Structure formats: C-alpha cells, structure tokens
Amino acid sequence: MNDVVKVGMADLNIVKGPRTIRTSGLGSCVGVVLYDDYSNVSGMAHVMLPDSKLGRSGTLNVAKYADTAIIELIEQMKNAGARIYGLKAKIAGGAQMFNFSSTNEMMRIGPRNVDAVKEKLKELRIPIVAEDVGGSSGRTIEFNPATKKLNIRTVSQGVKEI
C-alpha cells in the first residue's frame, strides 16, 4: 500500500495519519500545510499564485491561488472531521527562482506568494508554527500527520524537518 498522498502543482488534498502527504517542485510556489492535533486530519495546498483576481475568465482552479486554496483546504478538512478553531500551519517554498535586474513586482512571484499565504492565514487566525521560505532553490516537502513534522528536501541544502 502506498501511504503517501501526492499533491500536484496548483492542487490540494487532505490526509489522515498514518498516511503522509507530499508535493514536489516548489519553486516560487508555496506549500501550505494545515493540521489539527485533535482529529489527525491534515491538508496540503500547492499554491502557484497569490491572488485569484489574477485568474483569467473561465473555470477557476481554486487550488492555484493563495486566497482560494486555503479556504477550500479548510472546507475539505472540516468535512473530514478537523476542528477548524484548532488548525495550525506550516509553510515552505516561495523561492525567488530567477534573478531579475528589474524591480518588476510581477516577477517577484515567490515573495508575493509567501506574503499572500501569510496574509490569508492571519485573516483566518491560523498560526504559522514553522516556515522555510525564500531563498533560490526548489523544494520537495512531505508532512506526517502523526508526528506533525514537515520534511523539506532542498536542492542545495539537503533535508531538514520543521
């Protein structure tokens, strides 16, 4: 049995221990992990862009944007038995993958994603208990609901847990 639930780019999912949840290819994207100590329900979103208002017309992929992905993740976790008032967050990613000489805000996707995620979590009163953001390297993250540890593999720095 494969007990790792994979989350793709602009995707989200929930998991209950002992299964773990993983996403890879976090460059400027931000991996948002929400978990509830009481129910052992955890969720992860792979956020690509800061704001759903940037979306083109047509069907909106809620998992793609910081503002909508976090709301959807909470909804799914609530349906799976999580206590919303007890949620905690861990975040990783938001690297500045390219060095631009311009100070064009649109090119600073990583930092803007991190800011958007933090802003939304603050608005929802969900504390960020650990983070590994910024830098210029891609990350793969895996969260274990049983231990509440977020394992982070970074191209340049090896592995760490937060």
VEXROVO-914359 format. One record per residue: residue in one letter; x negated, z negated, y negated of N, C-alpha, C in turn. Coordinates in steps of 0.02 Angstrom, whole numbers, padded with zeros to 5 digits, always signed. Layout:
AXZYXZYXZY/...
END
This chain:
M-00042+00000+00060+00000+00000+00000-00044+00000-00062/N-00028+00045-00107-00065+00047-00170-00033-00001-00218/D-00068-00055-00235-00035-00102-00280-00056-00096-00352/V-00080-00037-00372-00095-00025-00443-00043+00023-00470/V-00008+00002-00521+00039+00046-00556+00001+00081-00611/K+00002+00147-00612-00036+00184-00662+00009+00202-00721/V-00019+00197-00780+00016+00216-00841-00022+00274-00871/G+00012+00330-00882-00021+00389-00911-00025+00384-00987/M-00049+00438-01017-00053+00442-01089+00018+00448-01118/A+00032+00413-01171+00099+00413-01202+00152+00395-01150/D+00137+00341-01113+00178+00320-01057+00181+00244-01059/L+00229+00215-01022+00231+00142-01016+00263+00125-00949/N+00250+00064-00927+00279+00042-00863+00275-00034-00861/I+00312-00062-00813+00309-00135-00803+00290-00149-00731/V+00268-00210-00719+00243-00230-00654+00254-00304-00645/K+00260-00325-00583+00263-00396-00566+00205-00410-00518/G+00170-00466-00529+00116-00484-00484+00143-00489-00413/P+00103-00475-00362+00030-00468-00361+00006-00398-00380/R+00051-00351-00397+00028-00284-00416-00007-00288-00484/T-00051-00241-00497-00085-00237-00562-00063-00172-00596/I-00079-00166-00659-00060-00107-00697-00120-00082-00736/R-00129-00014-00736-00191+00014-00763-00177+00077-00804/T-00217+00087-00856-00217+00151-00891-00289+00169-00906/S-00304+00234-00905-00372+00256-00920-00369+00307-00977/G-00427+00324-01002-00430+00373-01056-00408+00347-01123/L-00418+00281-01135-00401+00253-01200-00459+00269-01248/G-00449+00319-01289-00498+00334-01341-00472+00303-01405/S-00441+00346-01447-00409+00320-01508-00342+00288-01491/C-00318+00299-01429-00255+00268-01408-00266+00192-01399/V-00210+00156-01401-00214+00083-01391-00172+00065-01330/G-00202+00026-01286-00166-00002-01229-00137-00069-01250/V-00071-00075-01245-00037-00137-01264-00011-00169-01200/V-00034-00230-01186-00010-00267-01128+00033-00325-01153/L+00093-00329-01127+00137-00387-01142+00148-00423-01076/Y+00149-00489-01078+00163-00526-01016+00199-00591-01031/D+00234-00614-00980+00273-00675-00984+00248-00721-00929/D+00219-00779-00948+00192-00827-00899+00244-00850-00849/Y+00305-00857-00872+00358-00886-00831+00381-00840-00774/S+00395-00777-00790+00425-00732-00741+00375-00690-00703/N+00311-00689-00727+00260-00648-00696+00273-00574-00707/V+00318-00557-00754+00331-00487-00771+00282-00467-00826/S+00249-00410-00817+00202-00385-00867+00217-00312-00880/G+00197-00288-00939+00207-00218-00955+00147-00191-00992/M+00140-00125-00989+00085-00092-01024+00110-00028-01056/A+00089-00017-01117+00104+00046-01151+00038+00079-01173/H+00034+00145-01165-00024+00183-01187-00002+00220-01251/V-00016+00189-01308+00008+00213-01372-00041+00265-01401/M-00014+00324-01417-00056+00378-01444-00057+00381-01521/L+00001+00366-01551+00007+00375-01624+00041+00314-01655/P+00027+00301-01719+00051+00240-01750+00126+00237-01763/D+00157+00293-01778+00225+00289-01806+00269+00346-01782/S+00327+00330-01756+00372+00382-01730+00397+00429-01784/K+00390+00409-01847+00410+00455-01901+00364+00516-01904/L+00307+00511-01870+00261+00568-01866+00285+00619-01815/G+00334+00600-01775+00358+00643-01721+00391+00705-01746/R+00381+00759-01710+00417+00821-01725+00489+00813-01706/S+00530+00858-01728+00601+00854-01709+00607+00867-01634/G+00665+00853-01607+00674+00862-01535+00674+00794-01501/T+00665+00793-01437+00667+00731-01399+00605+00689-01414/L+00617+00628-01432+00562+00583-01450+00538+00547-01387/N+00472+00551-01374+00442+00512-01320+00427+00443-01349/V+00470+00395-01333+00462+00328-01363+00396+00295-01344/A+00368+00313-01287+00305+00281-01265+00245+00303-01306/K+00252+00357-01343+00196+00387-01379+00177+00349-01442/Y+00225+00313-01472+00215+00284-01538+00216+00207-01536/A+00174+00176-01577+00169+00103-01577+00236+00070-01590/D+00273+00094-01640+00335+00059-01660+00389+00063-01606/T+00395+00120-01572+00448+00127-01522+00426+00105-01452/A+00362+00113-01435+00338+00095-01368+00345+00020-01355/I+00328-00021-01405+00330-00094-01396+00402-00117-01386/I+00448-00089-01424+00519-00106-01417+00545-00087-01348/E+00528-00027-01325+00550-00003-01259+00521-00047-01203/L+00457-00065-01210+00423-00107-01161+00459-00174-01155/I+00475-00204-01212+00509-00269-01212+00577-00263-01178/E+00612-00209-01192+00678-00197-01162+00673-00194-01086/Q+00625-00155-01061+00616-00149-00988+00596-00216-00957/M+00553-00253-00991+00531-00317-00964+00590-00367-00962/K+00631-00366-01014+00689-00409-01017+00735-00394-00958/N+00746-00330-00945+00788-00309-00889+00760-00330-00822/A+00694-00341-00819+00661-00361-00757+00655-00437-00752/G+00682-00472-00801+00683-00545-00797+00633-00582-00840/A+00597-00547-00884+00549-00581-00928+00586-00620-00982/R+00556-00675-01002+00583-00714-01058+00550-00687-01122/I+00589-00656-01164+00563-00622-01223+00529-00670-01271/Y+00557-00730-01278+00528-00778-01326+00460-00805-01302/G+00442-00791-01240+00378-00817-01214+00325-00763-01207/L+00337-00704-01233+00289-00649-01224+00224-00660-01262/K+00170-00637-01230+00104-00637-01261+00076-00567-01254/A+00028-00550-01297+00000-00483-01296-00076-00484-01290/K-00102-00432-01257-00173-00416-01258-00178-00342-01275/I-00225-00324-01317-00231-00254-01336-00303-00230-01329/A-00311-00165-01315-00377-00136-01309-00373-00062-01329/G-00429-00036-01353-00432+00035-01371-00439+00044-01446/G-00411+00098-01471-00415+00111-01543-00484+00129-01567/A-00522+00163-01525-00590+00182-01545-00588+00239-01596/Q-00640+00242-01636-00649+00299-01681-00694+00347-01642/M-00662+00396-01609-00698+00438-01561-00743+00490-01594/F-00728+00507-01656-00767+00559-01689-00789+00534-01757/N-00848+00553-01778-00870+00534-01845-00854+00589-01893/F-00807+00576-01938-00789+00625-01988-00821+00604-02053/S-00849+00652-02088-00878+00634-02152-00822+00624-02203/S-00765+00656-02192-00709+00649-02239-00678+00580-02230/T-00645+00557-02281-00611+00493-02276-00536+00505-02266/N-00521+00561-02236-00452+00580-02223-00419+00529-02177/E-00367+00495-02202-00332+00444-02163-00305+00471-02097/M-00284+00534-02096-00254+00562-02035-00305+00563-01978/M-00369+00566-01995-00420+00570-01943-00437+00501-01915/R-00416+00449-01948-00431+00381-01925-00376+00356-01879/I-00362+00395-01827-00306+00378-01783-00317+00311-01747/G-00376+00300-01721-00390+00237-01684-00374+00175-01725/P-00407+00167-01783-00393+00108-01825-00319+00105-01847/R-00289+00161-01860-00219+00161-01881-00174+00140-01823/N-00191+00160-01762-00152+00138-01704-00157+00063-01696/V-00217+00036-01702-00227-00037-01696-00185-00073-01748/D-00189-00050-01811-00150-00082-01865-00075-00080-01850/A-00051-00022-01827+00020-00014-01814+00044-00060-01758/V+00003-00065-01705+00020-00109-01649+00022-00182-01672/K-00029-00202-01709-00032-00272-01733+00027-00287-01779/E+00044-00240-01822+00100-00249-01868+00165-00258-01831/K+00177-00217-01779+00239-00221-01741+00242-00287-01702/L+00187-00307-01671+00186-00370-01633+00198-00429-01680/K+00169-00426-01740+00179-00480-01789+00252-00484-01808/E+00281-00426-01822+00352-00422-01841+00396-00453-01786/L+00377-00442-01723+00417-00467-01666+00395-00537-01645/R+00349-00566-01682+00323-00634-01669+00294-00641-01598/I+00257-00590-01577+00223-00593-01513+00148-00603-01527/P+00120-00660-01507+00050-00673-01522+00002-00629-01481/I-00050-00605-01514-00104-00569-01479-00155-00621-01458/V-00161-00633-01393-00206-00686-01370-00277-00661-01357/A-00286-00595-01351-00353-00567-01341-00351-00493-01360/E-00408-00468-01384-00411-00397-01401-00482-00371-01393/D-00486-00307-01380-00550-00271-01376-00537-00203-01407/V-00545-00198-01473-00525-00137-01508-00583-00110-01550/G-00576-00047-01569-00625-00016-01612-00684+00013-01573/G-00740+00018-01607-00798+00048-01576-00791+00124-01571/S-00831+00155-01529-00828+00228-01525-00828+00252-01452/S-00812+00207-01405-00812+00225-01335-00743+00221-01304/G-00730+00264-01256-00667+00262-01220-00665+00203-01171/R-00604+00183-01153-00595+00125-01109-00544+00141-01055/T-00553+00106-00999-00502+00102-00947-00484+00029-00941/I-00420+00013-00940-00400-00057-00936-00354-00069-00876/E-00360-00128-00848-00316-00147-00793-00296-00220-00802/F-00231-00233-00799-00206-00301-00809-00179-00329-00744/N-00198-00392-00731-00175-00427-00671-00126-00482-00693/P-00061-00473-00679-00011-00523-00700-00022-00591-00668/A-00052-00593-00610-00063-00657-00575-00116-00699-00612/T-00170-00667-00636-00224-00704-00669-00219-00701-00745/K-00177-00655-00770-00169-00642-00842-00234-00615-00873/K-00277-00587-00831-00340-00559-00855-00334-00484-00866/L-00362-00461-00921-00366-00390-00936-00438-00368-00924/N-00447-00325-00874-00513-00299-00856-00523-00236-00897/I-00579-00232-00933-00593-00175-00976-00658-00142-00956/R-00654-00078-00938-00715-00040-00924-00727+00007-00982/T-00784-00002-01014-00803+00040-01071-00862+00083-01051/V-00860+00145-01072-00912+00192-01053-00981+00164-01069/S-00990+00136-01128-01058+00115-01148-01074+00042-01131/Q-01022+00000-01119-01035-00072-01112-01021-00101-01044/G-01002-00060-00996-00987-00088-00931-00919-00122-00930/V-00914-00177-00891-00850-00209-00880-00847-00278-00912/K-00789-00295-00940-00779-00364-00964-00706-00382-00954/E-00692-00447-00956-00624-00471-00949-00604-00512-01009/I-00542-00501-01032-00518-00541-01088-00450-00570-01068/
END
